[in-house]
Amino acid sequence: MPQLDFSTYASQIFWLFVTFGLLYWLVVKKVLPSVGGTIEHRRARIADDLDEARRLREASEKALAAYEDTMKGAREKAHGIVSEHKAKITAELEAERTRIEAELAAKIAEAEAKTREAKEKALKELDGVIGELAGEIVARVTGDKVSEADLKKAVEKVLG
Amino acid sequence: MKGEAAHGAAEAAGGLALDPMHQFQIQRIIPFKLGGLDLSFTNSTLWMFIVVGVCAAFLLLGGSRLVPSRWQSVKEMTYEFVAGMMRDILGDSGRAFFPFVFTLFMFILVANMLGMVPYSFTVTSHIIVTFTLALVVFILATAVGFVKHGAGYLKMFVPSGVPAYMLPILIPIEVISYFTRPISLSVRLFANMMAGHTMLKVFAGFVVALGILGGWAPLAMMVALTGLEILVAFLQAYVFAVLTVIYLNDAINMHH
């Protein structure tokens, strides 16, 4: 068995230490900084990116809340303006209506007074015409002359 | 002597080395002696450097972009795999040992995997290599235990909640189990690697011996075994790393 050939042991042990030491040195000096460093760097980068994403999400949530607040305020303000104007317009309309109604009522009253006056005047004129007509009729029928005063009295008696 | 003869006969017969242990042979490429020690540059040394080269290429190439490429993803998954395993067992207290455990895992994994390449040499199929690694782990864990807990680390060997009269029996058992750790750790890896490769070689020998007519059955078996061996190669690297972390955990947290 070549493994039990003691004459090769010194060489194997010596070169094992040399090569293993060389590899150990390479691992410590080169591999760990590069591989371990890359892994660490990547982990840190991912953690940073996650933090950044979290921060941005919080910021956007804040912006959204602010936007909603503003929108709510604006909506309330618009609502206020609309109802205010509505009330103002309603009041104006009401005032205008009452004014026109009053005007119309006055005109109606005036017209009614005029009508009544005309009617009375017409009636009075009719009284005179009726008296004359009655005197004429009496004169034709009886041939008598009836005085103006008597006629008037009679007419008034009939017409009430 | 007998093996040599058989080996020679096989080579003479078909020009093929059918000795399943031949693949574990250490050959000197550049002989080199320091003091009384033979520190020659061998095929094992060559493959150790290839292991380091493959590890370095895998871990250093492929970029380090924020959005990883496929290669980089595999690389980072390997890293996270070892880091996650350490975090699960050891918690955050053992971060300092991550480079060591990661190096150990990569070295053994790549050594095992490269061993699956035909005509390659499996560095981890030699008991002295796995034993040296296990001994480094053992000494490290023990040193960490004593640095962290001082003489209190010796309480490791005293099981809690046991009647006092049992202690004379239990303490030696604990001591023995503690000191056999590097042996079990190294033999597990070495035996798995050696057995797997020997078996593959034996079946490969059958394929050649049975020829084009009968060789299909052992060939099919070899395909299945190759799959199994790749699993074992990964699993043994993982087991070695996990046990290392468990020993470190015992030393650091001492909940025995």
Interface residues (C-beta under 8 A of the other chain):
Chain A: M1 P2 Q3 L4 D5 S7 T8 Y9 A10 S11 Q12 I13 F14 W15 L16 F17 V18 T19 F20 L22 L23 Y24 L26 V27 V28 K30 V31 L32 S34 V35 G36 G37 T38 I39 H41 R42 R45
Chain B: M21 F24 Q25 I26 L37 D38 L39 S40 F41 T42 S44 T45 M48 F49 V51 V52 C55 A56 L59 L60 S64 R65 L66 P68 Q72 K75 E76 Y79 E80 F98 P99 F100 F102 T103 M106 F107 V123 S125 H126 I127 I128 V129 T132 L133 F190 M194
